Amino acid sequence: MISFLARHYRDGRTLRFSLAHGRIGTVEPTEVPESDAAALPFVAPGLFDIQLNGYGGAWFGSEVVTVSSVSAVVRAYAAHGITQCFPTLITSSFDAMMHGIRTIRRAQAEDELVRDIVRGIHLEGPYISPVDGARGAHPQEHVRPASCDEFFRWQKAADNTVRLVTLAPEVSGGIDFVRRIACAGVVIAIGHTVAPAEVITQAADAGARLSTHLGNGCPAMMHRHENVIWPQLADDRLTASVISDGWHLPRAPLQCLLRCKSPSRVIITCDVSGFAGCAPGRYEYGGVSVEVLDDTRIVVAGQRTLLAGSSATTGDCVIHMMRSCGISLADAWDLASLRPAALFGEPVCNLRTGDEATLTLFRTLPEAGTRSHSGRASAAAPGFQPVATIVKGRVVSGVLTPDS
């Protein structure tokens, strides 16, 4: 049996937890001196990120990714407090994406931790817009029309564990793809798109349920009214994922998006790049050159505005969302834990007796650096400090605070 003290992320109460057989055994309010309580970490439902591309130079969609690198990346996520995730494969050749899927499945078969943390696979592409800006950092040579036959070959190799597909619904065959794949139980997300409003509505009618990193993956210059953002914001059938790392969306768009969608229809993702954790410099992946800048941004090489994934991880995005939008820690945290779990039908931990003991323990750090009027940081200012990560009752990273 494991037991520890921590503060509830929602109200700060000091609690003593005991864990047994992968579940929360008991939760008991505990009186401790105020100074001791303030030093305790928060405990919360585990972080669940539906869009993680890799880490430390390894990419899930690479044609050379190995089982050992998948295991190493998943352990890096656990060290950052992430307890559940969808490895994400971006636009690439059929064979590269097949290799990535098969390698993830082998890693799950061989590594219990990977099996417990990886709850599904996300295909972000290759059925996206070829238009510059909307395409983002996806290699244009592999962008192609939607193909149900191709998808089902990948899904067969994945043993039906592909649970999320991002596509541009305006591509050839897009709406039929949405209808067929949604009927097969896969969540369809709209993203990397220049679709007109009527096509976005058709996609939602056909079963699309999510907008992938809304506000990103679209042209930098758009018509003030006729663009891809307004119809997705207006459609209550679409939950929106957002990259709240301080770079992808300034403060005001984050605030407006949250108010428009309401917290019940927003999910935080970090969209962490495979080059996160790498030293500043120039790197190549999938035929695209990117740069890791001194301020931690990851951009398409040769310019400083087009981002190519994030260097932040999920906890940092939660704290930035909290501070940018003026919401509580608990409300921000739920966007990266309970909301994705609910959307994908995963067990929800409410920190109650009998819940699956999949938990993140953490501290918040004082806000650092200065911010411009746009809300973007002038330097990296992480606000999240992971303390311990528990997956199905096992401490997989960090150290717990003893209860005596």
N, C-alpha and C positions, 0 to 999 in steps of 0.2 A: 504494500500500500504506500502511496505517495501522499504527503500532506505538506501544505505551505500556507503562508499568509500573503494576502495581497489586498489592494483596494479595488472595489467594484468600479468599473469604468464609467458607469452611469451616475452614481451618486457619491462615490468616494468612501463608502462604508468599508471598514476593515473586516475581512472575512477569513475564516480558516476553511480551507478546502481539503478534502481527502479524495483521492482517486483510486479506483479499484476496477479491474477487469475492463479497462478502456473507457470507463464512465466516471462521472462525478458521483462519489459516494455520499458525502455530506457537505453541507455549506452552513457554517455557523458564524453568526456575528460575534466579534471579539473586541473586547476593550483593551486598547494599548495606549501608552502615553502619546500625546499629540505629536511630539517630535519624532517618535518612533514610527507612527502611522505615516507621517509625511515622507519618510524615507522609503516606504514600501512602494513597489511597482503597482501599476494598474493591471488588472486582469480583464480580458475581454474575449468574446468569441473570436476564433482564429481568423486571420486575414485570408481572404479568398480572392485571388486575382485571375480574371478570365483571359488576360492577354499578356503573356510573358514570352519574349522571343528568344531568350538565351541569357548568357552572362559571361563576363571574363574572356571574351573572344570566341565562345562557343555559341552556335546557332542551332536551334532545333530543326530547322528546315535545310540545313547544309547537307550536301551529298557526301560529306566526309564525317558527319557527326557520329560519335561512338557511344556505346552503352556507358562507358566510364565517364564520358563528358556529360551525358544526360544526368547521371547520378551526381556528379560534382556540381552541376548547375542547380539541381533541386536542393542539394545541401546548402548551397549559397543562399537560396531563397529562404530556407528554414532559418538560417542565421540572421535573416532580416525580418523574422517574425511571420513569414508566409506559411500557412498550414495547408492550403488547398490551392490548386491552380490548374489552368489549362495551358500547357505548352502550345505556342502559336507558331505556325508555319506560314511564312509570307510567300507571295507569288514567286514561283520558280518552275523549273521543268517538271514534267510528270515524274520522271525517275528520281529527281532530288526530293520531291515531296513524298514519294513512296518510300524512299530510304529513311527519311526522317520519321515517318509514321511507324515503320517497322522497327526502327531503333528504339523509339519511345516504348513500344510494346515489349521489346526484349528487356529493356531496363526495368519495366514494371514487373516482368516475370522473374527477374533475377535479384531485384532489390526491394525489400519490403517497404523501405521509406518512400521510394519513388512510387510504389504501388499505392501507398496511403495518401500521398500528397497530390499526385496527378489524378484528377477526377474526370478528365476528358481531354480532348484535343480540339484546338481552334484552328481552322483554316482561314486565314485572312488573304483572300485571293485564291486562285489567280484570275477570278472572273470580276475584274474591276475596270474602272475607266482608264483608257490610255492617255487621257488628257493631262498635260503637265500641271502640277499642283494637286489635282485630284488623285493622281497616281502616287504622289508622295515619293518615297524612296524605293518603291517597288520597281524591279527591272522591266522596262517596257517590252523587251524581246519575249517575255513569258506571259504577258497579259493576253487573254484570249476569251472567246465567247463562252458562255456557261454550257457545261456538259454534264448532264446527269449520269451518263454512262461512265465518264471519267471519275466523277465523284464516288459512285458506288464501288468502283475498283479500289479506291483509297479506303472507303468505309469497310469493305470486306477485309482488307489488310489490317485495319484498325480494330477488328472484332467489334464493330459498331460503337467505338468509343469517340468518334468525331461527334462532338455535341454542339458545336457552334461553327457557322460559316458566315464570313463577311463577304458580300458582293455588291457590285453596283447594279441595281435592278434594270438599268437601261441597256445593258449589254445584250447582244443577241441571245435569245433563249432565256433571259433573266427571269421573267415573271413565271414562266413554266417551271423553271428550276426552283424558285421559291415555293411554289405550290407543291411540287412533288417531294422536295426534301423536307419541308415543314411537315407534310403528312407522314413522313418517315420518322418523325419525332426529334428532328434536329432543329435547334434554334437558329433562325436566319436573321442576320443583322445587315443593315444598310450601311455602306461605308465606301470611301474612296470613289465618290460618285459625283456626277453632274446631272443627275436625273431631274427632269421637271416635276413640278408638284403633282401632276396627275399620275406620273409613273410611281412616285413614292406612295401615293394613295393606293395604286394598284398592288404594289408590293405588300403593303399592310393588309389589304383585302385578301391577298393570297397566303398570308400567314407570317410575314416578317414581324418580329417582336422587339427588335433592338436596333439602336443606332450606334455604330462603332465610333468611338472617340469623336463625338459630335463637336463640330467647330474646327476639326482638323481633318486632313485628308480631303481637302476641297481647294479650289483655286483661291489664290490670295486676293484677286480682284473679281468681284461678283456684282451682279445687278442688285440694287438696294432692296428690291422687293422680290423679284423672281430669282430665287437662289435655293440651294439645297437645305439651308438651315431652317428657315421659317416653317415649311411644311412638316419637317420632322419634329420640331418643337411643338407644333400645334396638334399633332396626332397623339392622343392619349393611349393608343394601342402600342406605341413605341416607347420602351424604356431607353434612356440614353446613358451610354458609358462616357466618361470624361477623363482626360489626363490632367489631373490637378497638381502638376509638379512645379508650377510657378513659371514655366516657360511656354508650354503649349497653349494655354489660355490665360489672358490677363484676369485681374480680379473682377471687373465689371461683367464680362461674358459669363464667368462662373456663377456670379450672383444671379444674373438674369436667367440662366439655364436652370439653376436650382429652384428659383421661384416659379418658373413656368412649368417645369415638369413635376415639381414637388419632390420631397425626399423619397417618396414611395416609388418613383420612377427614374431614379438616378443610381448609377453604379460607378464607383471609382475604379479605374485601372491605372497602372503606371506605364503600360506599354514598354516595359524595359527592353532596351536594345541588347543584342548579343555583345556589343562593345561596351556596355556598362561595366564599370570596374576596371577598365583598361586605362593606361596612361595616356595623357594628351598626345595626339598625333594623327596621322592619316592611315586609314584602313580600307580594305576592299572586302565586299561581300556581294555575291550574286551579280557581279558585273557593275555594281554601284560603288563609287568611292565616297567615303564619309570621313569626317574629321571629328575627333573628340577634342573639344576646346578646353582651354585652361579653366573656364568658369563651369565646366562639367557638361555643357550642352553638347549634343551629338547632332551634327548637321551634314547635309549633302556637301561634299567637298567643293571648294571654290566660291562659296558665299557664306553668309552668316544668318540667314533668316529661315531657310527651309530646313525644318528639323527632320531627323531620321531616327525616331524613337527617343526614349528617355534614358537618362542615367540614374534617375531616382527610383527607389523601390516604393512599394505600396504604402508603408507606414508614413513615409515622408509626404506622400500625396494626401493622406488623411489629415495630417496636421496642417498642411498648407490649405486644404479645403476648409477646415475649421476656422483658421485665422482669416482667410480671404472673405468668407461668407458670413462670419460672425455667428456661427452655429456652435452648439455644444460639442464637446469631445465625443460624447456617445452618439449624437446624431450623425456626425461625420464618420465615425467608426463603422456604424451600421451600413453605410454606403459601400464599404469594402469588406463586409462580412455577411451580415444577415440578408442584404438585398441580393447579391449574386447567388447565395445559397438558395433563397426562395425561388428565384427565377429558374434555376436548374434542378429544383427538387432535391437538393442535398440536405442532409440532417442539419438542423439549426440548433446551435447551442445557446441557450438562454441563461447559462450559469446556474442551472438548477439541478437538484439531485436527479440522477438518472440520465441526464444529457450526455451525449458523446463528449469525452474530455479532449476536445480539440480547441486549444486555447493559445492566445498570445499574451505574454506578460511584457510590459514596456514602461518606459518613462517618457515624459515630454521634456524637451529642452527649451530654454528661453529663446525667444525669437532673436536671430542674429542678422547682422547686415542691415542695409537700408533698402528701401523699395522706391521705385519711381512712381509717378502718378498712375501708371498703367497697372501697378500691382506686381510687376515682375521684379525679381530679386536682382540686386547688383552683383551678387556673388552667391554661391551655393550656401544655403542656410538650412540644413536639415533640422527638423524639430522632433525627430523620433529616435528613441534609443531602445532597441530590442533588449530584453532581459532574459527571457526564456521562451521557448517554443515547445508546445506539447501537442502531439498528434496521436489521437486515439489512446490517450493515457500514458504515452511514452514521452519523456523529456528528450527531445531530439537536438536541442541547441540551448546553450546558456545554463544558468544555475538558478534554482528556486530559493526563496527566502524560507529558512526553517520556521516551523510553527512553534518552536519552543526555544 
